[in-house]
């Protein structure tokens, strides 16, 4: 019995020792974990402090970048403004010696015989060997032409070639030892509405004058002295007056983007709109005038009017677009291709008398034709006499296709 108590006592003692050890180890683990948590908390606090510091520094960087961007924008705007303010005078200095005044002695046939008058306009140097570009209407029916340079030298000019359908003419002067300064041309197909432009010419026979403005529209159709529409014409608002015709329209680098040809005015003085023949047309025509003395335009041989709402209603057309064929010239490419004009004459609400019932051209070579401007622009820019085009037409409201081989008119 005593032995059993001893064993039991020893067992209890051992159990107590183990319990105390376990409690001690547990407490030690808790302390160790607490210490590690405390250390981790300290590290987190330190990291948070660093993050806060970085956030503050980032805010300063963003503020500095914002200020820098604002300053750069202001500087860029100022630089552009300064450039635009100084560009016109820089361009003028660059081109002024290339601009000429042209005076023509014009022959007029009257019932009482010949009589004479005079015409004045502008022009500019095309090549160093004496070729000068101007408008056709400046030298139309001219018996003699003189060219006046800014240095007051005067030369008699020979008319090399004229094109009344694009209102362009090329003159030639024999300047001898005189150095001529040709202007450089730009690609007019890249022009944009709103682009700043500079017009230089000799209005009223005065020394070369500069005016500035912007391109207000592109691809206008302007009637030429030859009675044919000039497609792709540049409309601008730089002031031009009598005598400026034939002068260059320039971009702000001083390159020719067009030749000033007309002003929209009933008085002959500037009324807010000017027109210029685009440089790409000028280059194409001038090259031919120098080489052959003429330029052959592609010709269909039709008369027409753009379809409006009233015409569409009269012809029971679903959509008011296309070019209504009102006349077909005898023996023309259009007649050979089978195009038909109408036979019924009507008077529109604005008093215009129109022959309706004919074919309506609504496409050419897969390009939509909304009116005469679209058709003329396409064939003038991309086609030549002898080329064949495919017209999409409406005949009695039925769509069909007609092939037409273009003729020539010069």
ZIGITA-V586572 format. One record per backbone hydrogen bond with DSSP energy under -1.0 kcal/mol. CO is the residue of the C=O (numbers start at 0). NH is the residue of the N-H. E is the energy in kcal/mol with one decimal. If there is no record, write none. Layout:
# ZIGITA-V586572
{{CO NH E} {CO NH E}}
This chain:
# ZIGITA-V586572
{{0 4 -2.0} {1 5 -2.2} {2 6 -2.3} {3 7 -2.7} {4 8 -2.7} {5 9 -2.8} {6 10 -2.8} {7 11 -2.6} {8 12 -2.7} {9 13 -2.9} {10 14 -2.6} {11 15 -2.7} {12 16 -2.8} {13 17 -2.9} {14 18 -2.6} {15 19 -2.9} {16 20 -2.5} {17 21 -2.9} {18 22 -2.9} {19 23 -2.5} {20 24 -3.1} {21 25 -2.8} {22 26 -2.6} {23 27 -2.6} {24 28 -2.6} {25 29 -2.7} {26 30 -2.6} {27 31 -2.8} {28 32 -3.2} {29 33 -3.0} {30 34 -2.8} {31 35 -2.6} {32 36 -3.1} {33 37 -2.7} {34 38 -2.7} {35 39 -3.1} {36 40 -2.8} {37 41 -2.1} {38 42 -2.3} {39 43 -2.8} {40 44 -2.6} {41 45 -2.3} {42 46 -2.8} {43 47 -2.9} {44 48 -2.1} {45 49 -2.1} {46 50 -3.1} {47 51 -2.7} {48 52 -2.1} {49 53 -3.0} {50 54 -3.1} {51 55 -2.2} {52 56 -2.5} {53 57 -3.1} {54 58 -2.3} {55 59 -1.9} {56 60 -2.3} {57 61 -2.9} {58 62 -2.3} {59 63 -2.5} {60 64 -2.9} {61 65 -2.4} {62 66 -2.3} {63 67 -2.8} {64 68 -3.0} {65 69 -2.3} {66 70 -2.4} {67 71 -2.9} {68 72 -2.7} {69 73 -2.4} {70 74 -2.7} {71 75 -3.1} {72 76 -2.8} {73 77 -2.5} {74 78 -3.0} {75 79 -3.0} {76 80 -2.8} {77 81 -3.0} {78 82 -2.8} {79 83 -3.1} {80 84 -2.3} {81 85 -1.9} {82 86 -2.3} {85 89 -1.8} {86 90 -3.2} {87 91 -2.6} {88 92 -2.1} {89 93 -1.6} {90 94 -2.0} {91 95 -2.4} {94 97 -2.5} {97 124 -1.8} {99 122 -1.6} {100 147 -3.1} {101 120 -2.1} {102 145 -2.6} {103 118 -2.0} {104 142 -3.8} {105 116 -2.2} {107 114 -2.5} {109 112 -1.7} {112 109 -2.1} {114 107 -3.3} {116 105 -2.8} {118 103 -3.1} {120 101 -2.9} {122 99 -2.5} {123 132 -2.5} {124 182 -2.1} {126 129 -1.5} {129 172 -2.1} {130 125 -3.1} {130 126 -1.2} {131 170 -2.9} {132 123 -1.6} {133 168 -2.3} {135 138 -1.2} {138 141 -2.1} {140 106 -2.6} {143 104 -2.6} {144 156 -2.7} {145 102 -2.4} {146 154 -2.4} {147 100 -2.4} {148 151 -2.1} {152 148 -2.8} {154 146 -3.3} {157 171 -1.9} {160 169 -2.6} {162 165 -1.2} {162 167 -1.8} {163 225 -1.6} {167 162 -2.8} {168 133 -2.2} {169 159 -2.4} {169 160 -1.3} {170 131 -2.5} {171 157 -2.5} {174 177 -2.1} {183 255 -3.2} {186 189 -1.5} {187 190 -1.3} {191 194 -1.9} {194 214 -2.3} {196 212 -2.0} {197 249 -3.6} {198 210 -2.2} {200 208 -3.8} {201 204 -1.6} {202 205 -1.8} {208 200 -1.9} {210 198 -2.6} {212 196 -2.6} {213 236 -1.8} {214 193 -3.0} {216 234 -2.8} {219 232 -2.5} {221 229 -3.8} {223 226 -2.2} {227 223 -2.3} {229 221 -2.1} {232 219 -2.6} {233 275 -2.0} {234 215 -1.8} {234 216 -1.7} {235 273 -3.0} {240 243 -2.6} {241 203 -2.7} {242 201 -1.0} {243 246 -2.2} {244 121 -3.4} {246 259 -2.5} {247 199 -1.9} {248 256 -3.1} {248 257 -1.3} {249 197 -2.5} {250 253 -1.9} {254 250 -2.1} {255 185 -2.9} {256 278 -2.1} {257 248 -2.9} {258 276 -2.6} {259 245 -3.1} {261 274 -2.4} {262 264 -1.5} {272 263 -2.0} {273 235 -2.4} {274 260 -2.6} {274 261 -1.2} {275 233 -2.8} {276 258 -1.9} {277 281 -2.2} {278 282 -2.8} {279 283 -1.7} {280 284 -2.5} {281 285 -3.1} {282 286 -1.9} {283 287 -1.2} {284 288 -2.5} {285 289 -2.4} {286 290 -1.8} {287 291 -3.3} {288 292 -1.2} {296 408 -1.9} {298 406 -2.9} {299 333 -2.3} {300 328 -2.7} {302 325 -2.5} {302 326 -1.6} {304 323 -2.8} {307 311 -2.7} {308 312 -2.0} {309 313 -2.2} {310 314 -2.0} {311 316 -3.1} {318 320 -1.5} {321 306 -2.6} {322 360 -2.9} {323 304 -1.8} {326 302 -2.6} {328 331 -1.8} {331 335 -2.3} {332 336 -1.9} {333 338 -2.3} {339 358 -2.5} {343 355 -3.2} {345 353 -3.0} {347 350 -2.1} {351 347 -3.4} {353 345 -3.1} {355 343 -1.6} {358 324 -3.0} {359 393 -2.1} {360 322 -2.3} {361 368 -2.2} {362 391 -2.5} {363 366 -1.5} {366 363 -2.4} {369 321 -1.5} {370 374 -1.6} {371 375 -2.9} {372 376 -2.5} {373 377 -1.8} {374 378 -2.2} {375 379 -2.6} {376 380 -1.9} {377 381 -2.6} {378 382 -1.3} {383 386 -2.4} {386 405 -2.9} {388 403 -2.9} {389 364 -3.0} {390 401 -2.5} {391 361 -2.9} {391 362 -1.3} {392 399 -2.1} {393 359 -1.9} {394 397 -1.5} {397 394 -2.5} {399 392 -2.8} {401 390 -3.3} {403 388 -3.0} {405 385 -2.2} {406 298 -1.8} {408 296 -3.4}}
